[in-house]
Amino acid sequence: MENRLIDVGQNNIMNNFVKTDYILKDMCGIIKSSQKAAYQAVNTTLVQRNWLLGYRIASEKMQGEGRAKYGA
């Protein structure tokens, strides 16, 4: 028996859940999909953080110039 939850604009964890007749299988799937979503969220945040740090460092080094002095 497979029943899908109604889509109410939730995240992928809710959208991808498929209920089966096996509670243990369902629980394992919920845990795995939530861990995957957490890893993706952390990775996205770390990429954004690193980009902003690099942007700030480059801005400081360039001091409004088109290229940093060391790049001349």
PQR file of N, CA, C, O and H, with PARSE charges and radii, in Angstrom:
ATOM      1  N   MET A   1       0.839  -1.187   0.000 -0.4000 1.5000
ATOM      2  CA  MET A   1       0.000   0.000   0.000 -0.0000 2.0000
ATOM      3  C   MET A   1       0.877   1.240   0.000  0.5500 1.7000
ATOM      4  O   MET A   1       1.605   1.478   0.963 -0.5500 1.4000
ATOM      5  N   GLU A   2       0.821   2.031  -1.056 -0.4000 1.5000
ATOM      6  CA  GLU A   2       1.622   3.244  -1.145 -0.0000 2.0000
ATOM      7  C   GLU A   2       0.708   4.454  -1.238  0.5500 1.7000
ATOM      8  O   GLU A   2      -0.055   4.601  -2.192 -0.5500 1.4000
ATOM      9  H   GLU A   2       0.230   1.838  -1.839  0.4000 1.0000
ATOM     10  N   ASN A   3       0.796   5.313  -0.240 -0.4000 1.5000
ATOM     11  CA  ASN A   3       0.048   6.560  -0.225 -0.0000 2.0000
ATOM     12  C   ASN A   3       1.024   7.717  -0.157  0.5500 1.7000
ATOM     13  O   ASN A   3       1.914   7.732   0.693 -0.5500 1.4000
ATOM     14  H   ASN A   3       1.417   5.194   0.535  0.4000 1.0000
ATOM     15  N   ARG A   4       0.867   8.673  -1.031 -0.4000 1.5000
ATOM     16  CA  ARG A   4       1.713   9.863  -0.993 -0.0000 2.0000
ATOM     17  C   ARG A   4       1.004  10.933  -0.178  0.5500 1.7000
ATOM     18  O   ARG A   4      -0.223  11.032  -0.186 -0.5500 1.4000
ATOM     19  H   ARG A   4       0.144   8.661  -1.722  0.4000 1.0000
ATOM     20  N   LEU A   5       1.815  11.746   0.538 -0.4000 1.5000
ATOM     21  CA  LEU A   5       1.240  12.874   1.267 -0.0000 2.0000
ATOM     22  C   LEU A   5       0.805  13.950   0.279  0.5500 1.7000
ATOM     23  O   LEU A   5       1.344  14.047  -0.823 -0.5500 1.4000
ATOM     24  H   LEU A   5       2.812  11.666   0.544  0.4000 1.0000
ATOM     25  N   ILE A   6      -0.146  14.733   0.670 -0.4000 1.5000
ATOM     26  CA  ILE A   6      -0.598  15.842  -0.169 -0.0000 2.0000
ATOM     27  C   ILE A   6       0.467  16.929  -0.133  0.5500 1.7000
ATOM     28  O   ILE A   6       0.971  17.266   0.938 -0.5500 1.4000
ATOM     29  H   ILE A   6      -0.584  14.655   1.565  0.4000 1.0000
ATOM     30  N   ASP A   7       0.816  17.484  -1.298 -0.4000 1.5000
ATOM     31  CA  ASP A   7       1.825  18.539  -1.389 -0.0000 2.0000
ATOM     32  C   ASP A   7       1.239  19.848  -0.877  0.5500 1.7000
ATOM     33  O   ASP A   7       0.309  20.397  -1.468 -0.5500 1.4000
ATOM     34  H   ASP A   7       0.407  17.210  -2.168  0.4000 1.0000
ATOM     35  N   VAL A   8       1.783  20.336   0.213 -0.4000 1.5000
ATOM     36  CA  VAL A   8       1.326  21.610   0.771 -0.0000 2.0000
ATOM     37  C   VAL A   8       2.472  22.612   0.782  0.5500 1.7000
ATOM     38  O   VAL A   8       2.535  23.479   1.654 -0.5500 1.4000
ATOM     39  H   VAL A   8       2.538  19.890   0.694  0.4000 1.0000
ATOM     40  N   GLY A   9       3.384  22.493  -0.194 -0.4000 1.5000
ATOM     41  CA  GLY A   9       4.490  23.434  -0.303 -0.0000 2.0000
ATOM     42  C   GLY A   9       5.621  23.172   0.666  0.5500 1.7000
ATOM     43  O   GLY A   9       6.405  24.078   0.950 -0.5500 1.4000
ATOM     44  H   GLY A   9       3.332  21.789  -0.902  0.4000 1.0000
ATOM     45  N   GLN A  10       5.729  21.967   1.179 -0.4000 1.5000
ATOM     46  CA  GLN A  10       6.808  21.638   2.101 -0.0000 2.0000
ATOM     47  C   GLN A  10       8.074  21.310   1.318  0.5500 1.7000
ATOM     48  O   GLN A  10       8.080  21.355   0.088 -0.5500 1.4000
ATOM     49  H   GLN A  10       5.093  21.231   0.949  0.4000 1.0000
ATOM     50  N   ASN A  11       9.125  20.986   2.021 -0.4000 1.5000
ATOM     51  CA  ASN A  11      10.404  20.686   1.382 -0.0000 2.0000
ATOM     52  C   ASN A  11      10.419  19.286   0.771  0.5500 1.7000
ATOM     53  O   ASN A  11       9.416  18.573   0.807 -0.5500 1.4000
ATOM     54  H   ASN A  11       9.120  20.949   3.020  0.4000 1.0000
ATOM     55  N   ASN A  12      11.554  18.906   0.217 -0.4000 1.5000
ATOM     56  CA  ASN A  12      11.679  17.610  -0.453 -0.0000 2.0000
ATOM     57  C   ASN A  12      11.452  16.420   0.479  0.5500 1.7000
ATOM     58  O   ASN A  12      11.002  15.365   0.032 -0.5500 1.4000
ATOM     59  H   ASN A  12      12.368  19.485   0.188  0.4000 1.0000
ATOM     60  N   ILE A  13      11.752  16.574   1.742 -0.4000 1.5000
ATOM     61  CA  ILE A  13      11.543  15.464   2.672 -0.0000 2.0000
ATOM     62  C   ILE A  13      10.065  15.091   2.681  0.5500 1.7000
ATOM     63  O   ILE A  13       9.714  13.913   2.612 -0.5500 1.4000
ATOM     64  H   ILE A  13      12.118  17.431   2.105  0.4000 1.0000
ATOM     65  N   MET A  14       9.221  16.079   2.765 -0.4000 1.5000
ATOM     66  CA  MET A  14       7.781  15.825   2.784 -0.0000 2.0000
ATOM     67  C   MET A  14       7.297  15.361   1.416  0.5500 1.7000
ATOM     68  O   MET A  14       6.456  14.468   1.324 -0.5500 1.4000
ATOM     69  H   MET A  14       9.506  17.036   2.822  0.4000 1.0000
ATOM     70  N   ASN A  15       7.823  15.961   0.358 -0.4000 1.5000
ATOM     71  CA  ASN A  15       7.375  15.628  -0.995 -0.0000 2.0000
ATOM     72  C   ASN A  15       7.771  14.218  -1.415  0.5500 1.7000
ATOM     73  O   ASN A  15       7.050  13.571  -2.175 -0.5500 1.4000
ATOM     74  H   ASN A  15       8.507  16.687   0.433  0.4000 1.0000
ATOM     75  N   ASN A  16       8.906  13.740  -0.927 -0.4000 1.5000
ATOM     76  CA  ASN A  16       9.416  12.444  -1.360 -0.0000 2.0000
ATOM     77  C   ASN A  16       8.991  11.275  -0.467  0.5500 1.7000
ATOM     78  O   ASN A  16       9.320  10.124  -0.753 -0.5500 1.4000
ATOM     79  H   ASN A  16       9.492  14.266  -0.310  0.4000 1.0000
ATOM     80  N   PHE A  17       8.272  11.563   0.595 -0.4000 1.5000
ATOM     81  CA  PHE A  17       7.867  10.484   1.504 -0.0000 2.0000
ATOM     82  C   PHE A  17       6.809   9.608   0.845  0.5500 1.7000
ATOM     83  O   PHE A  17       5.820  10.097   0.300 -0.5500 1.4000
ATOM     84  H   PHE A  17       8.005  12.498   0.827  0.4000 1.0000
ATOM     85  N   VAL A  18       7.041   8.306   0.910 -0.4000 1.5000
ATOM     86  CA  VAL A  18       6.072   7.334   0.413 -0.0000 2.0000
ATOM     87  C   VAL A  18       5.801   6.355   1.555  0.5500 1.7000
ATOM     88  O   VAL A  18       6.713   5.675   2.026 -0.5500 1.4000
ATOM     89  H   VAL A  18       7.845   7.909   1.353  0.4000 1.0000
ATOM     90  N   LYS A  19       4.549   6.288   1.996 -0.4000 1.5000
ATOM     91  CA  LYS A  19       4.177   5.388   3.080 -0.0000 2.0000
ATOM     92  C   LYS A  19       4.040   3.974   2.541  0.5500 1.7000
ATOM     93  O   LYS A  19       3.396   3.735   1.519 -0.5500 1.4000
ATOM     94  H   LYS A  19       3.808   6.840   1.613  0.4000 1.0000
ATOM     95  N   THR A  20       4.665   3.037   3.258 -0.4000 1.5000
ATOM     96  CA  THR A  20       4.552   1.628   2.899 -0.0000 2.0000
ATOM     97  C   THR A  20       3.903   0.884   4.059  0.5500 1.7000
ATOM     98  O   THR A  20       3.493   1.499   5.042 -0.5500 1.4000
ATOM     99  H   THR A  20       5.188   3.231   4.088  0.4000 1.0000
ATOM    100  N   ASP A  21       3.813  -0.408   3.949 -0.4000 1.5000
ATOM    101  CA  ASP A  21       3.268  -1.224   5.030 -0.0000 2.0000
ATOM    102  C   ASP A  21       4.324  -1.556   6.084  0.5500 1.7000
ATOM    103  O   ASP A  21       4.021  -2.239   7.063 -0.5500 1.4000
ATOM    104  H   ASP A  21       4.146  -0.908   3.150  0.4000 1.0000
ATOM    105  N   TYR A  22       5.545  -1.088   5.901 -0.4000 1.5000
ATOM    106  CA  TYR A  22       6.653  -1.429   6.785 -0.0000 2.0000
ATOM    107  C   TYR A  22       7.157  -0.176   7.491  0.5500 1.7000
ATOM    108  O   TYR A  22       7.845   0.650   6.893 -0.5500 1.4000
ATOM    109  H   TYR A  22       5.791  -0.533   5.106  0.4000 1.0000
ATOM    110  N   ILE A  23       6.808  -0.042   8.773 -0.4000 1.5000
ATOM    111  CA  ILE A  23       7.156   1.157   9.526 -0.0000 2.0000
ATOM    112  C   ILE A  23       8.665   1.338   9.641  0.5500 1.7000
ATOM    113  O   ILE A  23       9.151   2.466   9.555 -0.5500 1.4000
ATOM    114  H   ILE A  23       6.248  -0.714   9.259  0.4000 1.0000
ATOM    115  N   LEU A  24       9.416   0.262   9.832 -0.4000 1.5000
ATOM    116  CA  LEU A  24      10.865   0.374   9.971 -0.0000 2.0000
ATOM    117  C   LEU A  24      11.490   0.893   8.676  0.5500 1.7000
ATOM    118  O   LEU A  24      12.378   1.745   8.707 -0.5500 1.4000
ATOM    119  H   LEU A  24       9.022  -0.654   9.901  0.4000 1.0000
ATOM    120  N   LYS A  25      11.026   0.381   7.551 -0.4000 1.5000
ATOM    121  CA  LYS A  25      11.509   0.855   6.251 -0.0000 2.0000
ATOM    122  C   LYS A  25      11.181   2.338   6.075  0.5500 1.7000
ATOM    123  O   LYS A  25      12.019   3.103   5.598 -0.5500 1.4000
ATOM    124  H   LYS A  25      10.305  -0.311   7.526  0.4000 1.0000
ATOM    125  N   ASP A  26       9.979   2.747   6.454 -0.4000 1.5000
ATOM    126  CA  ASP A  26       9.577   4.151   6.359 -0.0000 2.0000
ATOM    127  C   ASP A  26      10.455   5.036   7.236  0.5500 1.7000
ATOM    128  O   ASP A  26      10.891   6.108   6.816 -0.5500 1.4000
ATOM    129  H   ASP A  26       9.298   2.125   6.841  0.4000 1.0000
ATOM    130  N   MET A  27      10.710   4.574   8.462 -0.4000 1.5000
ATOM    131  CA  MET A  27      11.532   5.359   9.387 -0.0000 2.0000
ATOM    132  C   MET A  27      12.953   5.510   8.869  0.5500 1.7000
ATOM    133  O   MET A  27      13.531   6.592   8.965 -0.5500 1.4000
ATOM    134  H   MET A  27      10.356   3.703   8.803  0.4000 1.0000
ATOM    135  N   CYS A  28      13.522   4.451   8.326 -0.4000 1.5000
ATOM    136  CA  CYS A  28      14.876   4.529   7.767 -0.0000 2.0000
ATOM    137  C   CYS A  28      14.918   5.505   6.597  0.5500 1.7000
ATOM    138  O   CYS A  28      15.864   6.281   6.463 -0.5500 1.4000
ATOM    139  H   CYS A  28      13.052   3.571   8.248  0.4000 1.0000
ATOM    140  N   GLY A  29      13.899   5.464   5.758 -0.4000 1.5000
ATOM    141  CA  GLY A  29      13.831   6.385   4.627 -0.0000 2.0000
ATOM    142  C   GLY A  29      13.707   7.835   5.071  0.5500 1.7000
ATOM    143  O   GLY A  29      14.324   8.722   4.483 -0.5500 1.4000
ATOM    144  H   GLY A  29      13.131   4.834   5.866  0.4000 1.0000
ATOM    145  N   ILE A  30      12.912   8.077   6.104 -0.4000 1.5000
ATOM    146  CA  ILE A  30      12.756   9.435   6.637 -0.0000 2.0000
ATOM    147  C   ILE A  30      14.081   9.947   7.179  0.5500 1.7000
ATOM    148  O   ILE A  30      14.464  11.087   6.917 -0.5500 1.4000
ATOM    149  H   ILE A  30      12.410   7.356   6.582  0.4000 1.0000
ATOM    150  N   ILE A  31      14.782   9.108   7.932 -0.4000 1.5000
ATOM    151  CA  ILE A  31      16.072   9.506   8.509 -0.0000 2.0000
ATOM    152  C   ILE A  31      17.084   9.801   7.400  0.5500 1.7000
ATOM    153  O   ILE A  31      17.773  10.820   7.451 -0.5500 1.4000
ATOM    154  H   ILE A  31      14.471   8.181   8.144  0.4000 1.0000
ATOM    155  N   LYS A  32      17.180   8.925   6.406 -0.4000 1.5000
ATOM    156  CA  LYS A  32      18.144   9.126   5.319 -0.0000 2.0000
ATOM    157  C   LYS A  32      17.845  10.386   4.521  0.5500 1.7000
ATOM    158  O   LYS A  32      18.759  11.143   4.194 -0.5500 1.4000
ATOM    159  H   LYS A  32      16.620   8.098   6.365  0.4000 1.0000
ATOM    160  N   SER A  33      16.577  10.618   4.205 -0.4000 1.5000
ATOM    161  CA  SER A  33      16.250  11.794   3.394 -0.0000 2.0000
ATOM    162  C   SER A  33      16.442  13.088   4.181  0.5500 1.7000
ATOM    163  O   SER A  33      16.826  14.108   3.608 -0.5500 1.4000
ATOM    164  H   SER A  33      15.835  10.003   4.471  0.4000 1.0000
ATOM    165  N   SER A  34      16.181  13.058   5.482 -0.4000 1.5000
ATOM    166  CA  SER A  34      16.398  14.268   6.280 -0.0000 2.0000
ATOM    167  C   SER A  34      17.885  14.545   6.462  0.5500 1.7000
ATOM    168  O   SER A  34      18.295  15.705   6.475 -0.5500 1.4000
ATOM    169  H   SER A  34      15.869  12.229   5.948  0.4000 1.0000
ATOM    170  N   GLN A  35      18.699  13.503   6.602 -0.4000 1.5000
ATOM    171  CA  GLN A  35      20.150  13.698   6.686 -0.0000 2.0000
ATOM    172  C   GLN A  35      20.682  14.288   5.384  0.5500 1.7000
ATOM    173  O   GLN A  35      21.515  15.195   5.404 -0.5500 1.4000
ATOM    174  H   GLN A  35      18.366  12.560   6.591  0.4000 1.0000
ATOM    175  N   LYS A  36      20.203  13.777   4.259 -0.4000 1.5000
ATOM    176  CA  LYS A  36      20.633  14.290   2.963 -0.0000 2.0000
ATOM    177  C   LYS A  36      20.272  15.765   2.821  0.5500 1.7000
ATOM    178  O   LYS A  36      21.085  16.561   2.351 -0.5500 1.4000
ATOM    179  H   LYS A  36      19.527  13.041   4.243  0.4000 1.0000
ATOM    180  N   ALA A  37      19.066  16.129   3.222 -0.4000 1.5000
ATOM    181  CA  ALA A  37      18.631  17.529   3.142 -0.0000 2.0000
ATOM    182  C   ALA A  37      19.489  18.408   4.045  0.5500 1.7000
ATOM    183  O   ALA A  37      19.826  19.532   3.673 -0.5500 1.4000
ATOM    184  H   ALA A  37      18.405  15.482   3.604  0.4000 1.0000
ATOM    185  N   ALA A  38      19.842  17.912   5.220 -0.4000 1.5000
ATOM    186  CA  ALA A  38      20.680  18.672   6.148 -0.0000 2.0000
ATOM    187  C   ALA A  38      22.081  18.872   5.562  0.5500 1.7000
ATOM    188  O   ALA A  38      22.626  19.973   5.629 -0.5500 1.4000
ATOM    189  H   ALA A  38      19.568  16.999   5.522  0.4000 1.0000
ATOM    190  N   TYR A  39      22.661  17.825   4.993 -0.4000 1.5000
ATOM    191  CA  TYR A  39      23.983  17.936   4.372 -0.0000 2.0000
ATOM    192  C   TYR A  39      23.963  18.954   3.236  0.5500 1.7000
ATOM    193  O   TYR A  39      24.881  19.764   3.111 -0.5500 1.4000
ATOM    194  H   TYR A  39      22.219  16.930   4.938  0.4000 1.0000
ATOM    195  N   GLN A  40      22.925  18.913   2.414 -0.4000 1.5000
ATOM    196  CA  GLN A  40      22.831  19.850   1.290 -0.0000 2.0000
ATOM    197  C   GLN A  40      22.698  21.280   1.783  0.5500 1.7000
ATOM    198  O   GLN A  40      23.301  22.189   1.213 -0.5500 1.4000
ATOM    199  H   GLN A  40      22.180  18.254   2.517  0.4000 1.0000
ATOM    200  N   ALA A  41      21.912  21.492   2.838 -0.4000 1.5000
ATOM    201  CA  ALA A  41      21.738  22.838   3.384 -0.0000 2.0000
ATOM    202  C   ALA A  41      23.056  23.370   3.941  0.5500 1.7000
ATOM    203  O   ALA A  41      23.407  24.529   3.720 -0.5500 1.4000
ATOM    204  H   ALA A  41      21.421  20.754   3.301  0.4000 1.0000
ATOM    205  N   VAL A  42      23.776  22.527   4.657 -0.4000 1.5000
ATOM    206  CA  VAL A  42      25.068  22.941   5.216 -0.0000 2.0000
ATOM    207  C   VAL A  42      26.059  23.232   4.094  0.5500 1.7000
ATOM    208  O   VAL A  42      26.774  24.233   4.149 -0.5500 1.4000
ATOM    209  H   VAL A  42      23.491  21.586   4.837  0.4000 1.0000
ATOM    210  N   ASN A  43      26.113  22.371   3.078 -0.4000 1.5000
ATOM    211  CA  ASN A  43      27.038  22.596   1.967 -0.0000 2.0000
ATOM    212  C   ASN A  43      26.730  23.901   1.239  0.5500 1.7000
ATOM    213  O   ASN A  43      27.648  24.643   0.889 -0.5500 1.4000
ATOM    214  H   ASN A  43      25.533  21.558   3.034  0.4000 1.0000
ATOM    215  N   THR A  44      25.466  24.186   1.009 -0.4000 1.5000
ATOM    216  CA  THR A  44      25.078  25.432   0.350 -0.0000 2.0000
ATOM    217  C   THR A  44      25.515  26.634   1.175  0.5500 1.7000
ATOM    218  O   THR A  44      26.046  27.603   0.633 -0.5500 1.4000
ATOM    219  H   THR A  44      24.720  23.583   1.293  0.4000 1.0000
ATOM    220  N   THR A  45      25.294  26.573   2.475 -0.4000 1.5000
ATOM    221  CA  THR A  45      25.680  27.664   3.361 -0.0000 2.0000
ATOM    222  C   THR A  45      27.193  27.847   3.385  0.5500 1.7000
ATOM    223  O   THR A  45      27.671  28.981   3.391 -0.5500 1.4000
ATOM    224  H   THR A  45      24.862  25.785   2.915  0.4000 1.0000
ATOM    225  N   LEU A  46      27.952  26.758   3.398 -0.4000 1.5000
ATOM    226  CA  LEU A  46      29.413  26.861   3.404 -0.0000 2.0000
ATOM    227  C   LEU A  46      29.942  27.448   2.102  0.5500 1.7000
ATOM    228  O   LEU A  46      30.890  28.234   2.125 -0.5500 1.4000
ATOM    229  H   LEU A  46      27.563  25.837   3.393  0.4000 1.0000
ATOM    230  N   VAL A  47      29.355  27.088   0.977 -0.4000 1.5000
ATOM    231  CA  VAL A  47      29.763  27.668  -0.310 -0.0000 2.0000
ATOM    232  C   VAL A  47      29.500  29.171  -0.306  0.5500 1.7000
ATOM    233  O   VAL A  47      30.350  29.948  -0.741 -0.5500 1.4000
ATOM    234  H   VAL A  47      28.585  26.450   0.958  0.4000 1.0000
ATOM    235  N   GLN A  48      28.336  29.585   0.177 -0.4000 1.5000
ATOM    236  CA  GLN A  48      28.013  31.005   0.229 -0.0000 2.0000
ATOM    237  C   GLN A  48      28.960  31.745   1.168  0.5500 1.7000
ATOM    238  O   GLN A  48      29.417  32.844   0.854 -0.5500 1.4000
ATOM    239  H   GLN A  48      27.646  28.954   0.529  0.4000 1.0000
ATOM    240  N   ARG A  49      29.255  31.146   2.313 -0.4000 1.5000
ATOM    241  CA  ARG A  49      30.190  31.758   3.260 -0.0000 2.0000
ATOM    242  C   ARG A  49      31.564  31.940   2.638  0.5500 1.7000
ATOM    243  O   ARG A  49      32.160  33.013   2.739 -0.5500 1.4000
ATOM    244  H   ARG A  49      28.884  30.253   2.568  0.4000 1.0000
ATOM    245  N   ASN A  50      32.065  30.894   1.995 -0.4000 1.5000
ATOM    246  CA  ASN A  50      33.397  30.964   1.399 -0.0000 2.0000
ATOM    247  C   ASN A  50      33.452  31.973   0.264  0.5500 1.7000
ATOM    248  O   ASN A  50      34.454  32.671   0.105 -0.5500 1.4000
ATOM    249  H   ASN A  50      31.581  30.023   1.913  0.4000 1.0000
ATOM    250  N   TRP A  51      32.392  32.059  -0.524 -0.4000 1.5000
ATOM    251  CA  TRP A  51      32.348  33.036  -1.615 -0.0000 2.0000
ATOM    252  C   TRP A  51      32.389  34.449  -1.038  0.5500 1.7000
ATOM    253  O   TRP A  51      33.127  35.301  -1.530 -0.5500 1.4000
ATOM    254  H   TRP A  51      31.578  31.492  -0.394  0.4000 1.0000
ATOM    255  N   LEU A  52      31.600  34.697   0.001 -0.4000 1.5000
ATOM    256  CA  LEU A  52      31.579  36.026   0.611 -0.0000 2.0000
ATOM    257  C   LEU A  52      32.915  36.382   1.252  0.5500 1.7000
ATOM    258  O   LEU A  52      33.356  37.527   1.162 -0.5500 1.4000
ATOM    259  H   LEU A  52      31.000  34.004   0.402  0.4000 1.0000
ATOM    260  N   LEU A  53      33.561  35.418   1.894 -0.4000 1.5000
ATOM    261  CA  LEU A  53      34.886  35.677   2.471 -0.0000 2.0000
ATOM    262  C   LEU A  53      35.892  36.038   1.374  0.5500 1.7000
ATOM    263  O   LEU A  53      36.663  36.987   1.518 -0.5500 1.4000
ATOM    264  H   LEU A  53      33.203  34.487   1.967  0.4000 1.0000
ATOM    265  N   GLY A  54      35.878  35.277   0.281 -0.4000 1.5000
ATOM    266  CA  GLY A  54      36.768  35.575  -0.837 -0.0000 2.0000
ATOM    267  C   GLY A  54      36.470  36.929  -1.450  0.5500 1.7000
ATOM    268  O   GLY A  54      37.387  37.676  -1.790 -0.5500 1.4000
ATOM    269  H   GLY A  54      35.252  34.506   0.163  0.4000 1.0000
ATOM    270  N   TYR A  55      35.205  37.245  -1.591 -0.4000 1.5000
ATOM    271  CA  TYR A  55      34.792  38.547  -2.136 -0.0000 2.0000
ATOM    272  C   TYR A  55      35.296  39.686  -1.253  0.5500 1.7000
ATOM    273  O   TYR A  55      35.800  40.692  -1.751 -0.5500 1.4000
ATOM    274  H   TYR A  55      34.460  36.638  -1.315  0.4000 1.0000
ATOM    275  N   ARG A  56      35.155  39.520   0.057 -0.4000 1.5000
ATOM    276  CA  ARG A  56      35.595  40.563   0.995 -0.0000 2.0000
ATOM    277  C   ARG A  56      37.108  40.715   0.982  0.5500 1.7000
ATOM    278  O   ARG A  56      37.614  41.837   1.013 -0.5500 1.4000
ATOM    279  H   ARG A  56      34.746  38.702   0.462  0.4000 1.0000
ATOM    280  N   ILE A  57      37.835  39.613   0.936 -0.4000 1.5000
ATOM    281  CA  ILE A  57      39.300  39.664   0.876 -0.0000 2.0000
ATOM    282  C   ILE A  57      39.742  40.332  -0.421  0.5500 1.7000
ATOM    283  O   ILE A  57      40.621  41.193  -0.408 -0.5500 1.4000
ATOM    284  H   ILE A  57      37.423  38.701   0.910  0.4000 1.0000
ATOM    285  N   ALA A  58      39.137  39.940  -1.538 -0.4000 1.5000
ATOM    286  CA  ALA A  58      39.495  40.532  -2.830 -0.0000 2.0000
ATOM    287  C   ALA A  58      39.181  42.020  -2.842  0.5500 1.7000
ATOM    288  O   ALA A  58      39.961  42.805  -3.382 -0.5500 1.4000
ATOM    289  H   ALA A  58      38.423  39.240  -1.548  0.4000 1.0000
ATOM    290  N   SER A  59      38.072  42.421  -2.268 -0.4000 1.5000
ATOM    291  CA  SER A  59      37.714  43.845  -2.220 -0.0000 2.0000
ATOM    292  C   SER A  59      38.740  44.630  -1.423  0.5500 1.7000
ATOM    293  O   SER A  59      39.108  45.744  -1.796 -0.5500 1.4000
ATOM    294  H   SER A  59      37.438  41.783  -1.830  0.4000 1.0000
ATOM    295  N   GLU A  60      39.196  44.050  -0.335 -0.4000 1.5000
ATOM    296  CA  GLU A  60      40.196  44.722   0.501 -0.0000 2.0000
ATOM    297  C   GLU A  60      41.524  44.843  -0.235  0.5500 1.7000
ATOM    298  O   GLU A  60      42.163  45.894  -0.190 -0.5500 1.4000
ATOM    299  H   GLU A  60      38.897  43.145  -0.033  0.4000 1.0000
ATOM    300  N   LYS A  61      41.938  43.795  -0.901 -0.4000 1.5000
ATOM    301  CA  LYS A  61      43.207  43.803  -1.620 -0.0000 2.0000
ATOM    302  C   LYS A  61      43.181  44.754  -2.813  0.5500 1.7000
ATOM    303  O   LYS A  61      44.175  45.424  -3.095 -0.5500 1.4000
ATOM    304  H   LYS A  61      41.419  42.941  -0.937  0.4000 1.0000
ATOM    305  N   MET A  62      42.055  44.815  -3.510 -0.4000 1.5000
ATOM    306  CA  MET A  62      41.969  45.636  -4.717 -0.0000 2.0000
ATOM    307  C   MET A  62      41.767  47.111  -4.402  0.5500 1.7000
ATOM    308  O   MET A  62      42.119  47.956  -5.225 -0.5500 1.4000
ATOM    309  H   MET A  62      41.248  44.271  -3.281  0.4000 1.0000
ATOM    310  N   GLN A  63      41.226  47.447  -3.266 -0.4000 1.5000
ATOM    311  CA  GLN A  63      40.991  48.818  -2.830 -0.0000 2.0000
ATOM    312  C   GLN A  63      40.373  49.664  -3.939  0.5500 1.7000
ATOM    313  O   GLN A  63      40.830  50.774  -4.210 -0.5500 1.4000
ATOM    314  H   GLN A  63      40.940  46.761  -2.597  0.4000 1.0000
ATOM    315  N   GLY A  64      39.334  49.133  -4.576 -0.4000 1.5000
ATOM    316  CA  GLY A  64      38.611  49.879  -5.600 -0.0000 2.0000
ATOM    317  C   GLY A  64      39.224  49.815  -6.985  0.5500 1.7000
ATOM    318  O   GLY A  64      38.652  50.361  -7.928 -0.5500 1.4000
ATOM    319  H   GLY A  64      38.963  48.231  -4.355  0.4000 1.0000
ATOM    320  N   GLU A  65      40.363  49.171  -7.139 -0.4000 1.5000
ATOM    321  CA  GLU A  65      41.014  49.047  -8.440 -0.0000 2.0000
ATOM    322  C   GLU A  65      40.407  47.887  -9.218  0.5500 1.7000
ATOM    323  O   GLU A  65      39.758  47.016  -8.637 -0.5500 1.4000
ATOM    324  H   GLU A  65      40.828  48.727  -6.373  0.4000 1.0000
ATOM    325  N   GLY A  66      40.616  47.876 -10.524 -0.4000 1.5000
ATOM    326  CA  GLY A  66      40.118  46.777 -11.360 -0.0000 2.0000
ATOM    327  C   GLY A  66      40.844  45.482 -11.078  0.5500 1.7000
ATOM    328  O   GLY A  66      40.260  44.402 -11.172 -0.5500 1.4000
ATOM    329  H   GLY A  66      41.143  48.583 -10.996  0.4000 1.0000
ATOM    330  N   ARG A  67      42.144  45.587 -10.725 -0.4000 1.5000
ATOM    331  CA  ARG A  67      42.951  44.422 -10.397 -0.0000 2.0000
ATOM    332  C   ARG A  67      43.743  44.718  -9.131  0.5500 1.7000
ATOM    333  O   ARG A  67      44.079  45.868  -8.847 -0.5500 1.4000
ATOM    334  H   ARG A  67      42.619  46.464 -10.648  0.4000 1.0000
ATOM    335  N   ALA A  68      44.030  43.684  -8.389 -0.4000 1.5000
ATOM    336  CA  ALA A  68      44.881  43.855  -7.210 -0.0000 2.0000
ATOM    337  C   ALA A  68      46.292  44.192  -7.673  0.5500 1.7000
ATOM    338  O   ALA A  68      46.689  43.832  -8.781 -0.5500 1.4000
ATOM    339  H   ALA A  68      43.757  42.750  -8.619  0.4000 1.0000
ATOM    340  N   LYS A  69      47.049  44.882  -6.827 -0.4000 1.5000
ATOM    341  CA  LYS A  69      48.407  45.286  -7.178 -0.0000 2.0000
ATOM    342  C   LYS A  69      49.286  44.096  -7.491  0.5500 1.7000
ATOM    343  O   LYS A  69      50.144  44.173  -8.371 -0.5500 1.4000
ATOM    344  H   LYS A  69      46.727  45.174  -5.926  0.4000 1.0000
ATOM    345  N   TYR A  70      49.084  42.983  -6.776 -0.4000 1.5000
ATOM    346  CA  TYR A  70      49.915  41.803  -7.025 -0.0000 2.0000
ATOM    347  C   TYR A  70      49.576  41.161  -8.364  0.5500 1.7000
ATOM    348  O   TYR A  70      50.345  40.333  -8.854 -0.5500 1.4000
ATOM    349  H   TYR A  70      48.387  42.921  -6.061  0.4000 1.0000
ATOM    350  N   GLY A  71      48.450  41.516  -8.967 -0.4000 1.5000
ATOM    351  CA  GLY A  71      48.055  40.922 -10.241 -0.0000 2.0000
ATOM    352  C   GLY A  71      48.522  41.737 -11.448  0.5500 1.7000
ATOM    353  O   GLY A  71      48.251  41.371 -12.592 -0.5500 1.4000
ATOM    354  H   GLY A  71      47.825  42.188  -8.570  0.4000 1.0000
ATOM    355  N   ALA A  72      49.220  42.837 -11.190 -0.4000 1.5000
ATOM    356  CA  ALA A  72      49.657  43.712 -12.281 -0.0000 2.0000
ATOM    357  C   ALA A  72      50.789  43.077 -13.068  0.5500 1.7000
ATOM    358  O   ALA A  72      51.284  43.672 -14.025 -0.5500 1.4000
ATOM    359  H   ALA A  72      49.440  43.135 -10.261  0.4000 1.0000
TER
END
